[in-house]
Amino acid sequence: MLKVMLLFLVFQKVLYADEKKVAFFPVKIEGKWGYIDGNGKIVISPYFDAAMPFYEGMAMVKIGKKWGYIDRNGKLVVPAQFDGAMRF
């Protein structure tokens, strides 16, 4: 499991290397998604049914069957009310 998480972190860092503000990464823990930083520390507790990487300061998250957006503090800035979502 640790090898998979480390590989995921490396992949995320390479994939988003040009976006300087990206520092949090989605991670699934006990069936729920949250976010960790580059050191593996949980920065947003696992609460979501799905989570996407941060982009432009927000991340798409799924709560139940609906999608919304959170900020870097984990606060919903756009309520989970959409059947689908895309990054801005």
Backbone bond lengths (Angstrom), bond angles and torsions (degrees), N, CA, C in turn:
res aa  C-N    CA-C-N  psi(-1)  N-CA   C-N-CA  omega(-1)  CA-C   N-CA-C  phi
1 M - - - 1.453 - - 1.527 110.90 -
2 L 1.332 116.61 -42.17 1.456 120.36 -179.78 1.522 110.80 -63.30
3 K 1.341 117.28 -39.76 1.460 121.09 178.61 1.525 110.77 -62.48
4 V 1.326 116.66 -40.49 1.462 120.94 179.20 1.521 110.20 -64.59
5 M 1.344 117.24 -43.34 1.456 120.99 -179.69 1.526 110.63 -64.54
6 L 1.323 117.03 -42.97 1.459 120.31 179.73 1.518 110.96 -64.51
7 L 1.324 117.63 -41.60 1.452 121.57 177.26 1.525 110.22 -61.62
8 F 1.318 116.46 -41.22 1.456 121.22 178.28 1.524 110.39 -61.90
9 L 1.324 117.48 -44.39 1.465 121.25 179.74 1.525 111.09 -62.23
10 V 1.323 116.83 -43.33 1.461 120.27 178.49 1.516 110.04 -63.05
11 F 1.325 117.29 -45.08 1.460 121.65 178.61 1.524 110.95 -59.17
12 Q 1.326 117.04 -44.90 1.460 121.20 -179.98 1.524 110.99 -62.71
13 K 1.329 117.03 -42.31 1.460 120.33 -179.11 1.521 111.10 -65.33
14 V 1.327 117.86 -38.62 1.461 121.15 178.34 1.518 110.19 -70.75
15 L 1.322 116.68 -45.46 1.452 121.57 -177.65 1.518 112.40 -61.68
16 Y 1.317 117.45 -38.42 1.456 121.64 -175.49 1.530 112.57 -112.23
17 A 1.311 116.99 26.15 1.462 121.29 -176.72 1.517 112.54 -60.80
18 D 1.333 117.78 -29.63 1.458 120.17 -178.22 1.518 112.36 -79.72
19 E 1.303 118.54 -10.56 1.460 121.82 179.80 1.526 108.53 -101.22
20 K 1.310 116.89 98.81 1.454 122.46 -171.50 1.528 113.81 -63.93
21 K 1.312 118.75 -26.79 1.456 121.28 -175.02 1.528 113.19 -80.95
22 V 1.314 118.59 -13.58 1.459 120.45 -178.22 1.517 109.67 -71.98
23 A 1.314 115.68 119.62 1.453 120.53 179.11 1.520 111.26 -138.61
24 F 1.324 117.71 -10.71 1.454 121.64 -179.62 1.525 109.11 -110.72
25 F 1.338 114.83 144.16 1.449 120.42 -176.64 1.517 110.12 -128.64
26 P 1.348 118.39 136.83 1.459 120.03 177.89 1.527 110.85 -65.48
27 V 1.323 115.41 141.85 1.462 121.17 178.65 1.530 108.54 -146.43
28 K 1.320 116.13 139.17 1.465 121.33 179.15 1.522 109.08 -99.20
29 I 1.324 115.19 124.07 1.461 121.58 -179.93 1.522 108.42 -131.32
30 E 1.313 115.76 119.88 1.467 122.41 179.68 1.522 112.43 51.07
31 G 1.328 116.58 42.97 1.458 121.53 173.41 1.515 116.07 87.49
32 K 1.308 118.21 -6.09 1.466 121.61 178.75 1.528 109.82 -121.75
33 W 1.319 115.61 155.23 1.459 121.41 -178.09 1.512 111.30 -103.90
34 G 1.319 114.80 140.08 1.451 123.40 173.90 1.516 107.34 -142.12
35 Y 1.332 116.84 -157.48 1.461 120.83 -177.96 1.518 110.61 -136.12
36 I 1.322 115.14 143.41 1.453 122.07 174.75 1.521 108.91 -120.45
37 D 1.337 115.72 160.64 1.458 119.11 175.23 1.532 108.98 -91.74
38 G 1.309 117.20 -176.13 1.451 121.81 -177.38 1.516 114.57 -64.68
39 N 1.336 116.60 -15.17 1.464 121.32 177.56 1.523 112.51 -95.27
40 G 1.326 116.81 0.03 1.459 120.96 -179.71 1.519 114.39 87.60
41 K 1.334 118.02 5.61 1.468 122.27 179.12 1.531 109.39 -80.27
42 I 1.318 116.59 134.42 1.469 120.86 177.93 1.523 108.51 -68.67
43 V 1.339 116.62 123.59 1.461 121.32 179.91 1.526 111.99 -111.93
44 I 1.326 117.20 -23.81 1.468 122.45 172.24 1.519 105.59 -133.43
45 S 1.318 116.41 116.09 1.465 121.76 -174.51 1.522 111.93 -58.34
46 P 1.333 116.80 145.23 1.462 120.93 177.69 1.535 110.81 -61.71
47 Y 1.310 115.29 120.37 1.458 121.94 -178.08 1.526 110.69 -145.12
48 F 1.313 116.90 -23.68 1.462 122.61 -168.44 1.527 112.27 -93.48
49 D 1.330 115.20 152.79 1.461 121.03 177.86 1.526 111.49 -81.20
50 A 1.311 117.32 -20.25 1.466 123.69 173.20 1.519 106.85 -158.60
51 A 1.319 116.05 153.77 1.468 120.45 -179.17 1.518 109.33 -150.36
52 M 1.311 115.96 141.46 1.455 122.71 179.33 1.526 109.14 -113.49
53 P 1.333 117.25 163.36 1.467 120.00 179.18 1.533 112.24 -62.87
54 F 1.317 115.74 154.84 1.457 121.17 175.95 1.515 110.22 -70.71
55 Y 1.318 115.21 144.29 1.458 122.43 176.50 1.521 107.10 -149.69
56 E 1.316 116.40 126.49 1.468 121.46 -178.73 1.531 112.01 55.06
57 G 1.333 116.66 35.85 1.456 121.57 174.59 1.516 116.08 84.77
58 M 1.341 117.28 0.70 1.466 120.25 178.79 1.523 110.09 -133.34
59 A 1.321 114.96 157.77 1.455 120.85 177.05 1.522 108.88 -133.96
60 M 1.319 115.31 143.30 1.462 120.73 175.53 1.524 108.54 -80.08
61 V 1.329 115.91 134.36 1.459 120.86 177.75 1.525 109.03 -135.31
62 K 1.313 114.55 151.27 1.467 120.93 179.55 1.521 108.67 -112.95
63 I 1.330 114.85 129.02 1.460 122.13 175.71 1.518 106.33 -122.73
64 G 1.325 115.89 113.84 1.459 119.03 -172.16 1.518 108.79 67.62
65 K 1.325 116.72 -122.12 1.465 121.02 -179.82 1.521 112.53 -106.87
66 K 1.323 117.66 7.23 1.466 121.55 -174.95 1.528 111.56 -116.49
67 W 1.328 115.06 150.69 1.467 123.01 179.91 1.512 111.08 -107.79
68 G 1.325 114.99 145.60 1.459 122.72 174.02 1.517 108.51 -148.29
69 Y 1.327 116.75 -165.79 1.460 121.63 -177.33 1.523 110.23 -132.81
70 I 1.344 115.14 140.50 1.468 120.49 176.14 1.525 109.31 -116.08
71 D 1.343 114.98 160.19 1.461 120.24 172.57 1.530 108.45 -95.93
72 R 1.312 117.40 -175.35 1.465 121.81 -175.94 1.529 113.28 -70.28
73 N 1.324 117.28 -8.95 1.464 121.19 175.53 1.520 111.49 -93.19
74 G 1.337 116.91 -3.79 1.461 121.16 -178.08 1.515 112.89 87.35
75 K 1.320 117.19 4.80 1.462 122.02 -179.84 1.532 109.82 -82.06
76 L 1.340 115.83 133.94 1.466 120.20 175.55 1.523 109.05 -67.91
77 V 1.312 116.89 116.87 1.458 120.63 177.41 1.523 110.68 -99.67
78 V 1.320 116.81 -21.59 1.460 123.67 170.15 1.524 105.34 -130.97
79 P 1.332 117.66 113.32 1.462 120.44 -175.77 1.527 113.08 -55.33
80 A 1.321 115.76 149.84 1.461 121.80 178.10 1.527 108.12 -72.42
81 Q 1.326 115.05 93.54 1.456 120.54 -176.24 1.535 113.15 -136.88
82 F 1.319 116.57 2.29 1.464 121.10 -174.58 1.512 112.23 -107.78
83 D 1.336 116.24 145.05 1.462 121.50 177.33 1.525 111.66 -72.46
84 G 1.311 117.17 -22.30 1.456 122.90 178.34 1.515 108.50 -151.73
85 A 1.321 116.59 165.91 1.465 120.07 179.85 1.513 109.44 -152.43
86 M 1.317 115.04 157.10 1.457 122.20 175.26 1.521 107.20 -135.13
87 R 1.341 116.03 159.95 1.454 117.29 178.16 1.507 109.53 -75.85
88 F 1.317 115.84 154.99 1.452 121.87 -177.80 1.509 110.71 -70.99
